[in-house]
Amino acid sequence: MIIACPHCAGLNRVAADKTSAAPVCGKCKAPLFAGLPVEITGANFANLVQKSELPIVLDFWASWCGPCLNFAPVFSQAARELEPNFRFGKVNTEQQQQLAAQFQIRSIPTLMLFQQGELIAQLSGALPKQQFYQWLQQQMPKLKKTE
């Protein structure tokens, strides 16, 4: 499967059964899975969201948004616990206004699940951990199996 590096956005081919074996980027040699949300920008969006075969959950947020700040620890914990099944990315809507406009973000936080650039599911509002994990679990049947 094709996996984008969270550090340099370089594309890497990794056997699906090797994702839990701590693979490293062929370009920058950093770990492909760091257990942290990745900052998504206009510059790395194409590789991390559109070209990577790994499902990615995006959190569209802003620094002034109370619910966004309350949800941030839940999102970070999910990144630690659920990689490499999912990649987690944060889109700061103040800094990445073009991405926010592209996806017509009207309320924050907004969560979007993508796989290979295809929007699989979307949800507005912060969730407690259990409900967030349940929402992700409900999306699993919609995901493409990767080789």
N, C-alpha and C positions, 0 to 999 in steps of 0.2 A: 504494500500500500504506500501511497505518497503521503508524507507527513512534512509539514512546514516547521522549520525550527522557530521556537518562540523568541530566540535571541537575534538571529540575523535574517529570518524569514526565508532562508534557503530551503529548497525542496530536497527531500531525502526519500529514497525507496527503502522501506523496512518491511520484512516479512510480518504478516499480521500476528503470527504466533511468537514473534520476537519483541513486541512492543513493551512487554513487562521486563525485558532483560537489560534495562538501562541503556538504550541506544543513544549514540552521540551523533551530532551533526557532522556530515562529511566536509562541510565548508568551514565552520568556525570551531568545531570540536566540542561545543557546549552540549550538555544533556538535552535531548529532545523533550524530556518530561521533567519539569522542575517542581511540579505541585503548586504552582502559583498562577493566578490569572495573568494573561498577556495583555499589554496595552495595545489596542487595535487602532491603527492610524490609516489615513489614506494611502500611505506608502507601503504598508505591509498587508493591507486588506486582501488584495488579490491572492497572494500566496497562502495566507493563513485561513481565509474563509472560502475562496472560490476554487483553488487548486488542490488544497489538502483534502485527502479522503477521510480524515479524522473528523467526526462530528464536533462542531464547536458551538458552545452556548455563549451568546453575546449579552452583556449587561450594559444597556444604554443608560447612563447616569449623569449626574452633575454634582459638583461640590456643595451647592447650596440646598440640595434636596435631602431633607431629613430621612424619609423612607429609604432613599438610596444609601445613605450612610449607615442606617440600621441594618440593611440587607448585606452590606459589604462583607462582614465577617462570615455570614452563611455562605456566600459565593466563594470566598477564599477557602473555607473548609471543604467545600465541594471539590475545588481544584485539587486540594491535597488528597482527598479520599477517592475521587472518581477518575483521575487520570490513570491509565491511558485510554479508558473507554471514551472519554470526552476531553476536549480541550476547552478551557474557559477563557474568555476574553472580555475586557472592559473597554467600552467606547465612551469617552468623556464628550458629552454632547456640546459642551462649551468650546472645546478645542477642536472637535471634529464635526463642525457644523454641516459640512457637505455630506458626510455619512448619515448624520441625523436626518437631514433633508431627504436624502436618497431613499431612506426607509420610512419616511413620513412619521417620525417619532413625534407624537403629540402629548404623551404623558411619560413620566419617568418614575421609577425605573421601568423599562420595558426589556423583557427577555426574549431573545430570538435564538432558535436552534437551527443551524445550517449544516448541510453536508454537501461538499463539492459545489458550493455556491447556491444550492437550492434551499429555500426557506422551508423547513419541515414543520415548525410550530412557533407560535408567538404568544406571549402572555404579558399583560401590563400589571404592574403592582409588585410590591415586595411580598415574599412568602416566608413563613417560618421554615426551618430546615426540613422537617418531615414532609411538609407539603411540596417543597421545592424538589426533593428527591423523588417523591411520588409522581410529580409532573414529568420529571425526566424519565422515570421508569415507564410511564404511559406512552412516551414517544418512541421507545426502543423498537417496537414492531414496524414503525415507519422508516427506520434507517436501513440503508443498503448494506448488505454484507460486503465486507472488504476482503480481498484476497491477500 
